[in-house]
Structure formats: C-alpha cells, structure tokens
C-alpha cells in the first residue's frame, strides 16, 4: 500500500489495522502527518515486511507499535525533519527479522533506538545527514549485532561514535 501526496492527512486511516495481509507500507509526501496510529490500532499488521516513511514533515515520533512487527525486514525513514523520538523504548525482543535499516535526513533526531542492539538479523545499517544525532550506544551494545556486514554513517557531525568497537566486529 502506498499513501502518497496526501497534503492534509494528519493521522493514518484506522482501516489499516483491518488489513492483516498487508506486507508493504510506503508513506510519502504527507507534510501534515503527525501520527502513525496507536499501538492498539496497529498490532494486527502481522505480515508487514517493508515500511518506508519519506517526506512526512510533521512526524515527531515513530509509532510505539513499530518494534512489534514480527516480519519486518526492511525499514527506511527519510526526510522527516521533526522526527525526535522512536516512540517506545520497550525492553523486549524487537524486530526479529529486520535485516536493513536506513535513516536519512532526520534533522532533529538525537538518538538511535534503544532496541537497535537487539536486532539479531540486521546486516545493513545506513545513517546519513542527521546533524543532531549524538547517541549511538556503547561499544558493547553495538558489537552485539552479530550479522552486521555493512554500515554507512555520514554527515552526522555530532555523533559520538564507538568506531573502534564497530570496526572490530565488522567483517
């Protein structure tokens, strides 16, 4: 499903939670979008495999239900200038199938999600043009990504990177 150029859309339609077979969701060019729905509404997206959020200027927080998507393998977030929060910092097994994560041009974002080091299958991580990003995690946390094969980080001028630890475990 693609939701594109909905200039007055402020929240995702409630009908999304009635689409249990939905496996791809792209939301782009929705400048007034603020909410991606509540956790209760979206817990029934058990087959979502791919999610992209692009050019949603007013989104400040990702939904609390995001880490609860059991089949999500690819997540792309780009050009969301007000994004500051990951929506939840739940201590839980999260996104067990996520292999690819890209974060680009999120100008207000200061931290990566606390659940990032608990992604067992993540093999590609790209973070670019997030000038306020300062928190990455400790060497110990980031070296717990056993399948990480490719990492690209650029134009994150304030990032305090655990580079030594990351270089040691990348193959």
C-alpha positions as CSV (number, residue, x, y, z in Angstrom):
1,X,0.0,0.0,0.0
2,X,1.3,3.5,-0.9
3,X,0.0,6.6,0.8
4,X,1.4,9.4,-1.3
5,X,0.9,13.2,-1.5
6,X,-2.0,13.4,1.0
7,X,-1.4,17.1,1.8
8,X,-4.0,17.3,4.6
9,X,-3.6,13.8,6.2
10,X,-2.9,14.1,9.9
11,X,-3.1,10.5,11.0
12,X,-3.1,7.2,9.3
13,X,-6.5,5.8,8.4
14,X,-7.9,3.4,11.1
15,X,-8.7,0.9,8.4
16,X,-5.0,-0.1,8.2
17,X,-5.4,-2.3,11.2
18,X,-8.0,-4.2,9.3
19,X,-5.5,-5.3,6.7
20,X,-3.8,-8.3,8.3
21,X,-2.3,-9.4,4.9
22,X,-0.6,-6.0,4.2
23,X,3.1,-6.7,3.6
24,X,4.3,-3.3,2.3
25,X,3.6,0.2,3.5
26,X,5.0,3.3,2.0
27,X,4.0,6.7,3.3
28,X,5.5,9.7,1.5
29,X,4.9,13.4,0.9
30,X,2.3,13.8,3.6
31,X,3.5,17.1,5.1
32,X,0.9,17.4,7.8
33,X,1.0,13.8,9.0
34,X,1.6,13.7,12.8
35,X,0.5,10.3,13.9
36,X,1.1,6.8,12.5
37,X,-1.6,5.4,14.8
38,X,-1.8,3.9,18.2
39,X,-0.3,0.6,19.4
40,X,-3.7,-0.9,19.8
41,X,-4.7,0.0,16.3
42,X,-1.7,-1.5,14.6
43,X,-0.9,-4.7,16.5
44,X,-2.7,-6.6,13.8
45,X,-0.2,-6.0,11.0
46,X,1.5,-9.4,11.4
47,X,2.6,-9.7,7.8
48,X,4.2,-6.2,7.2
49,X,7.7,-6.8,5.7
50,X,8.6,-3.4,4.4
51,X,8.0,0.1,5.7
52,X,9.1,3.4,4.3
53,X,8.4,6.8,5.7
54,X,9.5,9.6,3.4
55,X,8.9,13.4,3.4
56,X,6.5,13.5,6.3
57,X,7.5,16.9,7.7
58,X,5.4,16.9,10.9
59,X,6.1,13.4,12.2
60,X,7.9,13.8,15.5
61,X,7.7,10.2,16.8
62,X,7.6,6.8,15.3
63,X,4.8,4.6,16.4
64,X,5.0,2.5,19.5
65,X,3.9,-0.5,17.5
66,X,6.9,-0.4,15.2
67,X,9.1,-2.8,17.2
68,X,6.2,-5.3,17.4
69,X,6.2,-6.1,13.7
70,X,7.4,-9.7,13.6
71,X,8.1,-10.0,9.8
72,X,9.5,-6.5,9.1
73,X,12.8,-7.0,7.3
74,X,13.4,-3.5,5.7
75,X,12.8,-0.1,7.3
76,X,13.6,3.2,5.7
77,X,13.0,6.6,7.3
78,X,14.0,9.7,5.3
79,X,13.4,13.4,5.2
80,X,11.4,13.6,8.4
81,X,12.9,16.8,9.8
82,X,11.0,16.9,13.0
83,X,11.5,13.3,14.0
84,X,12.9,13.2,17.5
85,X,11.6,10.0,19.1
86,X,11.4,6.3,18.3
87,X,8.1,6.1,20.1
88,X,9.0,3.4,22.6
89,X,11.9,2.2,24.5
90,X,10.4,-1.1,25.4
91,X,12.7,-3.8,26.7
92,X,11.5,-6.6,24.5
93,X,12.6,-8.8,21.7
94,X,12.2,-6.5,18.8
95,X,12.0,-6.8,15.0
96,X,13.4,-10.3,14.9
97,X,13.6,-10.3,11.1
98,X,14.9,-6.8,10.4
99,X,17.9,-7.0,8.0
100,X,18.1,-3.5,6.6
101,X,17.6,-0.1,8.3
102,X,18.2,3.3,6.7
103,X,17.8,6.6,8.4
104,X,18.4,9.7,6.3
105,X,17.9,13.4,6.7
106,X,16.2,13.4,10.0
107,X,17.5,16.8,11.2
108,X,16.1,16.8,14.8
109,X,16.9,13.1,15.6
110,X,19.4,12.9,18.5
111,X,19.4,9.2,19.4
112,X,19.1,5.8,17.8
113,X,16.5,3.5,19.3
114,X,17.4,1.6,22.4
115,X,16.3,-1.6,20.7
116,X,18.8,-1.2,17.9
117,X,21.4,-3.5,19.5
118,X,18.8,-6.2,19.9
119,X,18.3,-6.8,16.2
120,X,19.7,-10.3,15.6
121,X,19.5,-10.3,11.8
122,X,20.5,-6.7,11.0
123,X,23.2,-6.9,8.3
124,X,23.0,-3.4,6.7
125,X,22.7,-0.1,8.6
126,X,22.8,3.3,6.9
127,X,22.6,6.5,8.8
128,X,23.2,9.8,7.0
129,X,22.5,13.5,7.2
130,X,21.3,13.5,10.8
131,X,23.3,16.5,12.1
132,X,21.9,16.4,15.7
133,X,22.4,12.7,16.2
134,X,24.7,12.3,19.3
135,X,23.9,9.0,20.8
136,X,24.9,5.7,19.3
137,X,25.3,3.3,22.1
138,X,28.3,1.7,23.8
139,X,30.9,-0.4,22.2
140,X,29.5,-3.4,23.9
141,X,25.9,-2.7,22.7
142,X,26.9,-2.2,19.1
143,X,29.2,-5.2,18.9
144,X,26.2,-7.3,19.8
145,X,24.9,-7.1,16.2
146,X,26.3,-10.5,15.0
147,X,25.2,-10.3,11.4
148,X,26.1,-6.7,10.6
149,X,28.1,-6.7,7.3
150,X,27.7,-3.2,6.0
151,X,27.5,0.1,7.9
152,X,27.5,3.5,6.4
153,X,27.5,6.6,8.6
154,X,28.0,10.0,7.1
155,X,27.1,13.7,7.7
156,X,26.3,13.1,11.4
157,X,28.6,15.8,12.7
158,X,27.7,15.5,16.4
159,X,27.7,11.7,16.6
160,X,29.9,10.2,19.3
161,X,30.8,7.0,17.6
162,X,32.0,3.8,19.1
163,X,34.1,3.4,16.0
164,X,36.8,1.1,17.4
165,X,34.3,-1.4,18.7
166,X,32.4,-1.3,15.5
167,X,35.4,-1.9,13.3
168,X,36.5,-4.9,15.3
169,X,33.3,-6.8,14.7
170,X,32.6,-5.9,11.1
171,X,33.8,-8.5,8.6
